[in-house]
Amino acid sequence: MFLRQLTYLIALDRYRHFSRAAESCGVSQPALSAAIRQMEAELGITIIRRTRRFNGLTDEGRRVLEWARQTLAALDGLRQEAAFAQEIAGGTLSIGLMPPAMQTIPLLLESFRTAVPGLHLQVRMGSSADTIHRLRQQQLDLGLVYLDQIPDDSPFDTLPLYTEQHVLVAVEPLILPPGRQDWTTLADLPLCLLEPEMRSRQIVDAAFRGAGVMPGVVLETNSLEVLYGELLAGRLASILPVAALPTHTGHAHLQVRPLGPCTAPEVGLVRLTASLPTALSTRIWNTAMGLHMRDVFTIG
């Protein structure tokens, strides 16, 4: 049995006419009729009710028709997967990531590699503004940024992943009181913070201003590694997004405390809108839609 015979049967059921079905398949009517008869002979059943013209399918024919539809649908899916595999063979995905979202990297990369095992990944750290600029210049495929930095009329698709939450952190010998901390109680703490030009720091500064507090900032840096060094040495406390907390603390016990009201922007993926996205882009975007990060980067 040939796949063309299944195609002929589906066309015959659609058009209910031998000549029109044959025309839609690009063959002559005798060729189509002969192919159907050959299929009946191979299966040992009558598929078509015949008089001088098409008179519908037999009960057995309707069952064969359903099987034919499923077979051709499965074949179409196989062709799409083959085309996808061919298109992304050796594919590369470049991602721009802002430092306050550092701990999302393992989750994102693991999910993308699972979806596309042969994927080659490039990760570039930079501010939201830098990432958005590079996306516009088509130097990046994806960006993880603050979504409130994306204008409504911009040429981007956006996918929210989680809401940023800032927390107070320290290790001994600095001791933090238990429970949720109010911004007004942080004035006497020696702090190491990200630089004022960074969006995450601007959110922290706005919270201090709202509480009428002048914080004691001892160190400012654009490097999380430098900030982690001071924090884990127990010399300074810090205020960081949950997604920027250090995961490797050695023997130090990281004290983490929720803070009072604070601006909580959405963090998510951004890509340039494309009228015909590639199979790789579609697979990665759909994979990201299935991620559940909100609980991962939230502390009660």
C-alpha positions as CSV (number, residue, x, y, z in Angstrom):
1,M,0.0,0.0,0.0
2,F,1.3,3.4,-1.0
3,L,0.8,6.8,0.8
4,R,-0.7,8.2,-2.4
5,Q,-3.6,5.7,-2.1
6,L,-4.4,7.1,1.3
7,T,-4.3,10.6,-0.1
8,Y,-6.6,9.6,-2.9
9,L,-9.1,8.2,-0.4
10,I,-9.1,11.3,1.7
11,A,-9.6,13.4,-1.4
12,L,-12.4,11.2,-2.6
13,D,-14.2,11.6,0.7
14,R,-13.8,15.3,0.5
15,Y,-15.0,15.9,-3.0
16,R,-17.5,13.0,-3.2
17,H,-16.6,12.8,-6.9
18,F,-14.0,10.8,-8.8
19,S,-13.0,13.4,-11.4
20,R,-12.7,16.3,-8.9
21,A,-10.8,14.2,-6.4
22,A,-8.4,13.1,-9.2
23,E,-8.0,16.7,-10.3
24,S,-7.1,17.8,-6.8
25,C,-4.5,15.1,-6.5
26,G,-3.0,15.9,-10.0
27,V,-3.8,12.5,-11.5
28,S,-6.3,11.1,-14.0
29,Q,-9.6,9.7,-12.8
30,P,-8.7,6.2,-14.1
31,A,-5.4,6.3,-12.1
32,L,-7.2,7.3,-8.9
33,S,-9.9,4.6,-9.4
34,A,-7.3,2.0,-10.0
35,A,-5.3,3.0,-6.9
36,I,-8.4,2.7,-4.8
37,R,-9.3,-0.7,-6.3
38,Q,-5.7,-1.9,-5.6
39,M,-6.0,-0.8,-2.0
40,E,-9.3,-2.7,-1.7
41,A,-7.6,-5.8,-3.1
42,E,-4.7,-5.5,-0.7
43,L,-7.0,-5.2,2.3
44,G,-9.6,-7.7,1.1
45,I,-12.5,-5.3,1.8
46,T,-14.8,-3.0,-0.2
47,I,-14.1,0.6,0.6
48,I,-16.2,2.5,-2.0
49,R,-19.9,2.0,-2.7
50,R,-20.0,2.2,-6.4
51,T,-22.8,2.6,-8.9
52,R,-21.9,4.6,-12.0
53,R,-20.5,7.3,-9.8
54,F,-19.2,7.7,-6.2
55,N,-21.9,6.6,-3.7
56,G,-20.1,7.0,-0.4
57,L,-17.9,4.8,1.8
58,T,-18.8,1.4,3.3
59,D,-18.5,1.0,7.0
60,E,-15.1,-0.7,6.5
61,G,-14.2,2.2,4.2
62,R,-14.9,4.8,6.9
63,R,-12.6,3.0,9.3
64,V,-9.9,2.9,6.7
65,L,-10.5,6.6,6.1
66,E,-9.9,7.4,9.7
67,W,-6.8,5.4,9.8
68,A,-5.6,7.1,6.6
69,R,-6.1,10.6,8.2
70,Q,-4.2,9.6,11.3
71,T,-1.4,8.1,9.2
72,L,-0.9,11.2,7.0
73,A,-1.2,13.5,10.1
74,A,1.6,11.5,11.8
75,L,3.7,11.6,8.6
76,D,3.2,15.4,8.4
77,G,4.4,15.7,12.0
78,L,7.4,13.5,11.2
79,R,8.3,15.8,8.2
80,Q,8.0,18.9,10.4
81,E,10.3,17.3,13.0
82,A,12.8,16.4,10.3
83,A,12.7,19.9,8.9
84,F,13.2,21.3,12.4
85,A,16.1,19.0,13.1
86,Q,17.7,20.0,9.8
87,E,17.2,23.7,10.4
88,I,18.7,23.8,13.9
89,A,21.5,21.4,13.4
90,G,24.5,23.3,14.9
91,G,22.2,26.2,15.8
92,T,23.3,29.0,18.1
93,L,21.3,31.0,20.5
94,S,22.6,34.3,22.0
95,I,21.1,35.6,25.2
96,G,21.6,38.9,26.9
97,L,21.2,38.8,30.7
98,M,21.2,41.5,33.3
99,P,23.3,40.9,36.5
100,P,20.4,41.0,38.9
101,A,18.9,37.9,37.2
102,M,22.2,35.9,37.5
103,Q,20.6,32.8,39.1
104,T,18.1,32.4,36.2
105,I,21.0,31.2,34.0
106,P,21.1,27.6,35.1
107,L,17.3,27.2,34.8
108,L,17.2,28.8,31.3
109,L,20.2,27.0,29.9
110,E,19.1,23.6,31.2
111,S,15.6,24.0,29.8
112,F,16.9,25.2,26.4
113,R,19.4,22.4,26.1
114,T,16.8,19.9,27.0
115,A,14.5,21.2,24.3
116,V,17.3,21.4,21.7
117,P,20.1,19.0,22.7
118,G,22.5,20.2,20.0
119,L,22.1,23.9,20.9
120,H,25.2,26.1,21.1
121,L,24.6,28.9,23.7
122,Q,26.2,32.3,24.1
123,V,25.4,34.4,27.2
124,R,26.3,38.1,27.5
125,M,26.0,40.0,30.7
126,G,24.8,43.6,30.4
127,S,22.2,46.1,31.6
128,S,18.6,46.0,30.4
129,A,19.3,49.1,28.2
130,D,22.4,47.5,26.7
131,T,20.5,44.2,26.1
132,I,17.6,46.0,24.4
133,H,20.0,48.0,22.2
134,R,21.7,44.8,21.1
135,L,18.4,43.1,20.4
136,R,17.5,46.0,18.1
137,Q,20.8,45.6,16.3
138,Q,20.1,41.9,16.0
139,Q,23.3,41.1,17.9
140,L,21.2,39.0,20.4
141,D,18.4,36.5,19.9
142,L,16.9,36.8,23.4
143,G,17.2,39.2,26.3
144,L,16.2,38.8,30.0
145,V,15.3,42.3,31.2
146,Y,13.0,44.4,33.2
147,L,9.8,44.4,31.2
148,D,8.9,47.9,32.3
149,Q,11.8,49.1,30.2
150,I,10.1,47.9,27.0
151,P,7.8,50.6,25.5
152,D,4.3,49.4,24.5
153,D,4.9,50.3,20.8
154,S,8.3,48.7,20.6
155,P,9.0,45.9,18.0
156,F,9.4,43.2,20.7
157,D,7.6,40.1,21.9
158,T,7.7,39.9,25.7
159,L,7.3,36.9,28.0
160,P,7.0,37.6,31.8
161,L,8.8,35.0,33.9
162,Y,8.7,36.3,37.5
163,T,8.3,39.4,39.6
164,E,11.5,40.7,41.2
165,Q,11.7,40.8,45.0
166,H,14.5,42.5,46.9
167,V,15.7,41.1,50.2
168,L,18.2,42.0,52.9
169,V,21.1,39.6,53.2
170,A,24.1,39.2,55.5
171,V,26.4,36.6,57.1
172,E,28.0,36.5,60.6
173,P,29.4,38.3,62.4
174,L,26.6,40.7,61.2
175,I,23.4,39.5,62.7
176,L,20.0,40.4,61.2
177,P,16.8,40.5,63.3
178,P,14.3,37.8,62.4
179,G,11.2,38.4,60.2
180,R,10.3,41.0,57.7
181,Q,12.4,44.1,57.8
182,D,11.2,47.7,57.5
183,W,13.2,50.1,55.4
184,T,13.4,52.6,58.2
185,T,15.4,50.1,60.4
186,L,18.2,49.7,57.8
187,A,19.9,53.1,58.3
188,D,22.6,51.9,60.6
189,L,23.6,48.8,58.6
190,P,26.9,49.0,56.6
191,L,25.8,48.2,53.0
192,C,27.3,47.1,49.8
193,L,25.1,47.8,46.9
194,L,25.0,47.7,43.1
195,E,25.9,51.0,41.3
196,P,23.3,53.8,41.2
197,E,23.1,53.5,37.4
198,M,21.7,50.0,37.6
199,R,17.9,49.6,37.6
200,S,18.0,47.3,40.6
201,R,19.8,49.9,42.7
202,Q,17.4,52.6,41.6
203,I,14.5,50.5,43.0
204,V,16.3,50.2,46.3
205,D,17.1,54.0,46.4
206,A,13.5,54.8,45.7
207,A,12.4,52.6,48.6
208,F,14.8,54.3,51.0
209,R,13.6,57.7,49.9
210,G,10.0,56.7,50.4
211,A,10.8,55.6,53.9
212,G,12.7,58.9,54.6
213,V,16.0,57.0,55.3
214,M,19.6,57.8,54.2
215,P,21.3,54.4,53.9
216,G,24.9,53.8,55.0
217,V,26.4,52.7,51.7
218,V,30.1,51.7,52.2
219,L,30.7,50.0,48.8
220,E,29.1,50.4,45.3
221,T,30.0,48.1,42.4
222,N,28.7,46.8,39.1
223,S,30.3,43.5,39.9
224,L,28.3,40.8,41.7
225,E,31.6,39.0,42.4
226,V,33.0,42.0,44.3
227,L,29.7,42.4,46.2
228,Y,29.6,38.7,47.1
229,G,33.2,38.9,48.4
230,E,32.3,41.7,50.9
231,L,29.0,40.1,51.8
232,L,30.3,36.6,52.4
233,A,33.3,37.9,54.4
234,G,30.7,39.2,56.9
235,R,31.9,42.8,56.7
236,L,28.8,44.3,54.9
237,A,25.1,43.6,54.4
238,S,23.4,44.0,51.1
239,I,20.0,44.4,49.4
240,L,19.7,42.2,46.4
241,P,17.0,40.7,44.2
242,V,16.3,37.0,45.1
243,A,17.5,36.0,41.6
244,A,20.9,37.7,42.4
245,L,21.6,35.9,45.7
246,P,24.9,33.9,45.8
247,T,24.4,30.2,45.5
248,H,27.9,29.2,46.7
249,T,28.5,30.6,50.2
250,G,31.1,28.2,51.4
251,H,30.8,27.7,55.2
252,A,29.0,31.1,55.6
253,H,25.3,30.9,56.6
254,L,23.4,33.4,54.5
255,Q,20.7,35.3,56.4
256,V,17.9,36.4,54.1
257,R,15.1,38.7,55.3
258,P,12.1,39.9,53.3
259,L,11.7,43.7,53.1
260,G,8.7,46.0,53.4
261,P,6.9,47.5,50.4
262,C,9.1,48.0,47.4
263,T,8.6,48.4,43.6
264,A,8.4,44.9,42.1
265,P,9.0,45.0,38.3
266,E,8.3,42.1,36.1
267,V,11.4,40.3,34.7
268,G,11.0,38.4,31.4
269,L,12.3,37.4,28.1
270,V,12.3,39.7,25.1
271,R,12.8,39.1,21.4
272,L,12.4,41.1,18.2
273,T,9.0,40.4,16.7
274,A,9.4,38.4,13.5
275,S,6.7,37.7,10.9
276,L,8.3,34.3,10.2
277,P,10.2,33.2,13.3
278,T,12.6,30.3,12.8
279,A,11.8,26.9,14.1
280,L,14.6,27.3,16.7
281,S,13.2,30.6,17.9
282,T,9.7,29.1,18.2
283,R,10.9,26.0,20.0
284,I,12.9,28.1,22.5
285,W,10.1,30.6,23.1
286,N,7.6,27.8,23.7
287,T,10.0,26.1,26.1
288,A,10.3,29.4,28.0
289,M,6.5,29.7,28.2
290,G,6.5,26.4,30.2
291,L,8.9,27.6,32.8
292,H,7.6,28.2,36.3
293,M,10.0,30.7,38.0
294,R,7.7,32.8,40.1
295,D,7.9,30.6,43.2
296,V,11.7,30.0,42.7
297,F,12.6,33.7,43.1
298,T,10.1,34.6,45.8
299,I,10.8,34.5,49.6
300,G,7.8,34.9,52.0
